[in-house]
Amino acid sequence: MLSDLPVAVDRGRYPDTVTPWEEPAWRTEALDWVRSGLTARGLRPTGQWRVRLRPWSVLLRLSVHEGDAVWFKANPPGSAFEGALTAALARWVPGHVLEPLAVDTDRGWSLLPDGGPLFREILARETVTPGAWEELVRQYATVQHALTVRAGEIEHLGVPAVPVRALPGVLDRLDDTPLPHRDRVALRDLRPRLLDWCAELDALGIPDSLDHADLHEGQLFRPAPGRFTFFDWGDAVVAHPFAGLVVPARRAAEHHGPHVLPRMRDAYLEPWTDAGRPAARLRRAASLAWRLSALNRAAAYGRLFPTASGAAGAATAAEGARCLLELLDEPPF
């Protein structure tokens, strides 16, 4: 049985954020949907569960008698595509992603199985070599490479498209982002060079694909050594795929130092050599995409519930501003 009162409610750094969870009618409807989804799969809840509320999602963890926990996720309108995208990815790249137990595409709801330990948990209790990070990005690139032929279908699911040629417009739209005057001037002065970078990257001819846009160690399961499962696609965009290298590579550098980055880049690029593309050309594309990825991530921030507080909006705007400043940094390789 599921009661209307969870064991624990986690609001993180957003204690005043209002989500749909605060509406009794919505909560009842969501719990009824979860019950139906569990019953259809032959699963019985134990009554032990907890809820995690953020401005960008409602997440419930439910224990079931049959073993592993299951998860319910509700997305805001800006990322309501996530359930449909997750279901599609389970068909297109099985074994690399979670296969949902149930999805309601109209309401942006998903019921998901447990994927095993998070990579973050593995890092906290084991010594992980740089080679594990290389394998992570190699597998992620394999997924992206397979999805280049699906880019149009992914966009049709509602995932926003941010092609390279649109990136200067993204910068222009974000011109009112809260930044110190000096940084704002520096970004405006950078725009002519940004146009050149975009033109060069576009000419290198790597087709658009799915970019997770926030692939850190808390967005990855590692069910077994050498295997990774990708999830949490609420920030995703259809964009130049090489932008997806940046977040995991930076996390690896935090753990092992910047000397790991060239090998990670080359591991990431391996699946893209199949068309006979020269290594130098791929590396140049990776360098350009590294810098421009800041615009993909800045564009993804702000997918919040309409009822989220002003503080949450200010926090995401500040994070978007931080991303923009990365445009001023030289790529690390």
ABEGO torsion letter per residue (X at the ends): XBBABBABBBAEABAABBBAAABAAAAAAAAAAAAAAAAAAGBBBAGBBBBBBBAABBBBBBBBAAEBBBBBBBBBAAAAAAAAAAAAAAAABBGABBBBABBBAAAGBBBBBBAEBBAAAAAAABBBBAAAAAAAAAAAAAAAAAAAAAAAAAAAAGBBBBBAAAAAAAAAAAAABBBBAAAAAAAAAAAAAAAAAAAAAAAAGBBBBBBAGABBAAABBBABBGBBBBBGAAABBBBBAAAAAAAAAAAAAAAAEAAAAAAAAAAAAAAAAAAGBBAAAAAAAAAAAAAAAAAAAAAABGBBBAABBAAAAAAAAAAAAAAAAAAABBBAX
